[in-house]
């Protein structure tokens, strides 16, 4: 059992309402695609409010670590940038169907590296994994087959967020704790 004051957190690119709606529309369109029916028939759609691109999953932290991390993230200096969400795929384990990027812009790599440095400094035992930016659309997808043509969504990334993950009887919900603007 975790102490009540500890929080389960991650860093993410958090879409605005326009991009969130485009992602949700793409999710609905993919669910209706006859080619994907066998893949997504029994898959669970991620609720629109939870759609995002993870920068780093951090896990359970104390209030002291959280404060230290926020102070470090205050120092991150990165330019805003454009991404094209333009490919789809499946991770066989944990059976996740996702949308992702064919091309990772250098500004996103820089943001990922600077935020990783903060996490590594503040969170003891943090293990960095190779970065594969993606948006989880469905969980419990049946196979690893992805569509030939995926929707394209152009997203101007203007900020990143520190997000808390909370589990409720009706499912997981994400709550933005703080956002940092990227420079224009």
C-alpha positions as a LaTeX table, in Angstrom:
\begin{tabular}{lrrr}
\hline
Residue & $x$ (\AA) & $y$ (\AA) & $z$ (\AA) \\
\hline
Unk1 & 0.00 & 0.00 & 0.00 \\
Unk2 & 1.38 & 3.40 & $-0.97$ \\
Unk3 & 1.54 & 6.30 & 1.48 \\
Unk4 & $-1.38$ & 8.67 & 0.85 \\
Unk5 & 0.86 & 11.64 & 0.05 \\
Unk6 & 2.85 & 9.78 & $-2.62$ \\
Unk7 & 1.82 & 10.31 & $-6.25$ \\
Unk8 & 2.16 & 8.11 & $-9.34$ \\
Unk9 & 3.40 & 10.50 & $-12.03$ \\
Unk10 & 4.68 & 10.87 & $-15.58$ \\
Unk11 & 5.77 & 13.63 & $-17.95$ \\
Unk12 & 3.82 & 14.07 & $-21.18$ \\
Unk13 & 3.00 & 16.11 & $-24.22$ \\
Unk14 & $-0.55$ & 17.07 & $-23.33$ \\
Unk15 & $-2.81$ & 17.97 & $-26.27$ \\
Unk16 & $-5.06$ & 21.01 & $-26.32$ \\
Unk17 & $-8.78$ & 20.49 & $-26.95$ \\
Unk18 & $-8.49$ & 20.82 & $-30.76$ \\
Unk19 & $-5.79$ & 18.14 & $-31.01$ \\
Unk20 & $-7.56$ & 15.96 & $-28.42$ \\
Unk21 & $-10.73$ & 16.05 & $-30.57$ \\
Unk22 & $-8.71$ & 15.12 & $-33.69$ \\
Unk23 & $-7.17$ & 12.18 & $-31.82$ \\
Unk24 & $-10.59$ & 11.08 & $-30.60$ \\
Unk25 & $-12.00$ & 11.35 & $-34.15$ \\
Unk26 & $-9.10$ & 9.22 & $-35.45$ \\
Unk27 & $-9.75$ & 6.68 & $-32.70$ \\
Unk28 & $-13.44$ & 6.40 & $-33.67$ \\
Unk29 & $-12.57$ & 6.11 & $-37.38$ \\
Unk30 & $-10.02$ & 3.36 & $-36.73$ \\
Unk31 & $-12.51$ & 1.45 & $-34.57$ \\
Unk32 & $-14.97$ & 1.40 & $-37.52$ \\
Unk33 & $-12.32$ & 0.40 & $-40.10$ \\
Unk34 & $-13.31$ & $-3.05$ & $-41.50$ \\
Unk35 & $-9.62$ & $-3.96$ & $-41.94$ \\
Unk36 & $-9.05$ & $-3.43$ & $-38.20$ \\
Unk37 & $-12.26$ & $-5.01$ & $-36.91$ \\
Unk38 & $-10.49$ & $-8.29$ & $-35.93$ \\
Unk39 & $-7.73$ & $-6.32$ & $-34.18$ \\
Unk40 & $-9.89$ & $-3.83$ & $-32.30$ \\
Unk41 & $-13.17$ & $-5.71$ & $-31.88$ \\
Unk42 & $-12.69$ & $-6.42$ & $-28.19$ \\
Unk43 & $-10.06$ & $-3.71$ & $-27.54$ \\
Unk44 & $-10.78$ & $-1.05$ & $-24.94$ \\
Unk45 & $-10.57$ & 2.54 & $-26.18$ \\
Unk46 & $-8.58$ & 4.98 & $-24.07$ \\
Unk47 & $-10.90$ & 7.75 & $-22.90$ \\
Unk48 & $-10.33$ & 11.06 & $-24.75$ \\
Unk49 & $-9.22$ & 12.90 & $-21.58$ \\
Unk50 & $-6.33$ & 10.42 & $-21.21$ \\
Unk51 & $-4.88$ & 10.76 & $-24.74$ \\
Unk52 & $-1.26$ & 12.04 & $-24.64$ \\
Unk53 & 2.35 & 11.29 & $-25.60$ \\
Unk54 & 4.45 & 10.16 & $-22.65$ \\
Unk55 & 7.90 & 11.68 & $-22.29$ \\
Unk56 & 8.85 & 9.69 & $-19.17$ \\
Unk57 & 6.93 & 7.36 & $-16.90$ \\
Unk58 & 8.32 & 8.06 & $-13.43$ \\
Unk59 & 6.13 & 6.09 & $-11.03$ \\
Unk60 & 5.45 & 6.61 & $-7.34$ \\
Unk61 & 7.23 & 9.57 & $-5.71$ \\
Unk62 & 7.17 & 11.34 & $-2.36$ \\
Unk63 & 6.16 & 14.99 & $-1.99$ \\
Unk64 & 9.83 & 15.91 & $-1.51$ \\
Unk65 & 10.89 & 14.22 & $-4.75$ \\
Unk66 & 7.94 & 15.80 & $-6.56$ \\
Unk67 & 8.94 & 19.28 & $-5.38$ \\
Unk68 & 12.58 & 18.71 & $-6.35$ \\
Unk69 & 11.53 & 17.44 & $-9.78$ \\
Unk70 & 9.24 & 20.44 & $-10.39$ \\
Unk71 & 12.07 & 22.83 & $-9.48$ \\
Unk72 & 14.44 & 21.07 & $-11.87$ \\
Unk73 & 11.84 & 21.07 & $-14.67$ \\
Unk74 & 11.43 & 24.83 & $-14.18$ \\
Unk75 & 14.93 & 25.11 & $-15.72$ \\
Unk76 & 14.12 & 23.20 & $-18.95$ \\
Unk77 & 14.62 & 25.46 & $-21.97$ \\
Unk78 & 13.27 & 24.08 & $-25.25$ \\
Unk79 & 11.66 & 25.52 & $-28.36$ \\
Unk80 & 8.08 & 24.72 & $-29.30$ \\
Unk81 & 7.83 & 22.45 & $-32.32$ \\
Unk82 & 5.55 & 20.76 & $-34.81$ \\
Unk83 & 4.95 & 17.02 & $-34.90$ \\
Unk84 & 3.07 & 14.95 & $-37.42$ \\
Unk85 & 1.20 & 12.04 & $-35.88$ \\
Unk86 & 1.22 & 9.90 & $-39.01$ \\
Unk87 & 1.81 & 6.24 & $-38.34$ \\
Unk88 & 0.08 & 3.47 & $-36.40$ \\
Unk89 & 1.16 & 0.24 & $-34.82$ \\
Unk90 & 0.72 & $-2.29$ & $-32.06$ \\
Unk91 & 2.92 & $-3.31$ & $-29.18$ \\
Unk92 & 2.21 & $-7.06$ & $-28.84$ \\
Unk93 & 2.82 & $-6.81$ & $-25.12$ \\
Unk94 & 0.93 & $-5.13$ & $-23.50$ \\
Unk95 & $-1.38$ & $-5.43$ & $-26.58$ \\
Unk96 & $-1.56$ & $-1.69$ & $-27.20$ \\
Unk97 & $-2.67$ & $-0.08$ & $-30.47$ \\
Unk98 & $-1.08$ & 3.34 & $-30.96$ \\
Unk99 & $-0.55$ & 6.32 & $-33.23$ \\
Unk100 & 2.99 & 7.63 & $-33.52$ \\
Unk101 & 5.50 & 9.68 & $-35.46$ \\
Unk102 & 7.44 & 8.60 & $-38.54$ \\
Unk103 & 9.85 & 11.46 & $-37.89$ \\
Unk104 & 10.95 & 12.71 & $-34.46$ \\
Unk105 & 11.94 & 16.39 & $-34.71$ \\
Unk106 & 15.22 & 17.40 & $-33.03$ \\
Unk107 & 13.31 & 19.68 & $-30.63$ \\
Unk108 & 11.38 & 16.69 & $-29.29$ \\
Unk109 & 14.64 & 14.78 & $-28.79$ \\
Unk110 & 16.05 & 17.79 & $-26.94$ \\
Unk111 & 12.96 & 18.03 & $-24.71$ \\
Unk112 & 13.10 & 14.31 & $-23.97$ \\
Unk113 & 16.82 & 14.55 & $-23.07$ \\
Unk114 & 16.48 & 17.64 & $-20.86$ \\
Unk115 & 13.50 & 16.22 & $-18.97$ \\
Unk116 & 15.29 & 12.84 & $-18.62$ \\
Unk117 & 18.22 & 14.63 & $-17.03$ \\
Unk118 & 15.87 & 16.17 & $-14.44$ \\
Unk119 & 14.19 & 12.85 & $-13.71$ \\
Unk120 & 17.55 & 11.06 & $-13.37$ \\
Unk121 & 18.78 & 13.76 & $-10.96$ \\
Unk122 & 15.66 & 13.75 & $-8.78$ \\
Unk123 & 14.28 & 10.20 & $-8.83$ \\
Unk124 & 16.49 & 7.55 & $-7.30$ \\
Unk125 & 16.64 & 4.34 & $-9.34$ \\
Unk126 & 14.94 & 5.83 & $-12.43$ \\
Unk127 & 15.68 & 3.64 & $-15.45$ \\
Unk128 & 15.52 & 5.41 & $-18.77$ \\
Unk129 & 14.22 & 3.37 & $-21.71$ \\
Unk130 & 14.63 & 4.07 & $-25.44$ \\
Unk131 & 12.15 & 6.78 & $-26.41$ \\
Unk132 & 9.29 & 5.81 & $-28.77$ \\
Unk133 & 6.76 & 8.65 & $-28.82$ \\
Unk134 & 3.24 & 7.34 & $-29.32$ \\
Unk135 & $-0.37$ & 7.88 & $-28.29$ \\
Unk136 & $-2.10$ & 4.81 & $-26.89$ \\
Unk137 & $-5.56$ & 4.63 & $-28.48$ \\
Unk138 & $-6.64$ & 1.10 & $-27.52$ \\
Unk139 & $-5.64$ & $-1.47$ & $-24.92$ \\
Unk140 & $-6.08$ & $-5.25$ & $-25.29$ \\
Unk141 & $-5.83$ & $-5.18$ & $-29.09$ \\
Unk142 & $-5.83$ & $-8.74$ & $-30.51$ \\
Unk143 & $-2.84$ & $-8.72$ & $-32.87$ \\
Unk144 & 0.14 & $-6.67$ & $-33.92$ \\
Unk145 & $-1.34$ & $-5.74$ & $-37.31$ \\
Unk146 & $-1.56$ & $-2.02$ & $-38.07$ \\
Unk147 & $-3.40$ & $-0.25$ & $-40.90$ \\
Unk148 & $-1.69$ & 0.58 & $-44.17$ \\
Unk149 & $-2.92$ & 4.18 & $-44.03$ \\
Unk150 & $-3.10$ & 5.93 & $-40.71$ \\
Unk151 & $-4.66$ & 9.32 & $-40.05$ \\
Unk152 & $-2.36$ & 12.35 & $-40.01$ \\
Unk153 & $-2.65$ & 14.91 & $-37.25$ \\
Unk154 & $-0.39$ & 17.96 & $-37.21$ \\
Unk155 & 0.25 & 19.11 & $-33.66$ \\
Unk156 & 2.07 & 22.28 & $-32.60$ \\
Unk157 & 3.61 & 21.30 & $-29.25$ \\
Unk158 & 3.73 & 24.39 & $-27.03$ \\
Unk159 & 4.17 & 22.82 & $-23.59$ \\
Unk160 & 4.78 & 19.67 & $-21.58$ \\
Unk161 & 3.04 & 18.50 & $-18.45$ \\
Unk162 & 3.58 & 16.71 & $-15.17$ \\
Unk163 & 0.64 & 14.33 & $-14.81$ \\
Unk164 & $-0.66$ & 12.21 & $-11.94$ \\
Unk165 & $-2.20$ & 8.82 & $-12.67$ \\
Unk166 & $-5.00$ & 7.77 & $-10.31$ \\
Unk167 & $-6.88$ & 4.48 & $-10.36$ \\
Unk168 & $-10.59$ & 4.49 & $-9.61$ \\
Unk169 & $-13.15$ & 1.66 & $-9.78$ \\
Unk170 & $-14.26$ & 2.95 & $-13.20$ \\
Unk171 & $-10.68$ & 3.07 & $-14.51$ \\
Unk172 & $-7.53$ & 5.17 & $-14.65$ \\
Unk173 & $-7.77$ & 8.94 & $-14.83$ \\
Unk174 & $-4.97$ & 11.42 & $-15.43$ \\
Unk175 & $-4.73$ & 14.81 & $-13.71$ \\
Unk176 & $-2.33$ & 17.51 & $-14.91$ \\
Unk177 & $-0.39$ & 18.80 & $-11.90$ \\
Unk178 & 1.69 & 21.43 & $-13.71$ \\
Unk179 & 2.53 & 22.54 & $-17.24$ \\
Unk180 & 5.61 & 24.28 & $-18.64$ \\
Unk181 & 5.50 & 26.46 & $-21.74$ \\
Unk182 & 8.09 & 25.92 & $-24.43$ \\
Unk183 & 9.68 & 29.01 & $-25.99$ \\
Unk184 & 8.22 & 30.26 & $-29.26$ \\
\hline
\end{tabular}
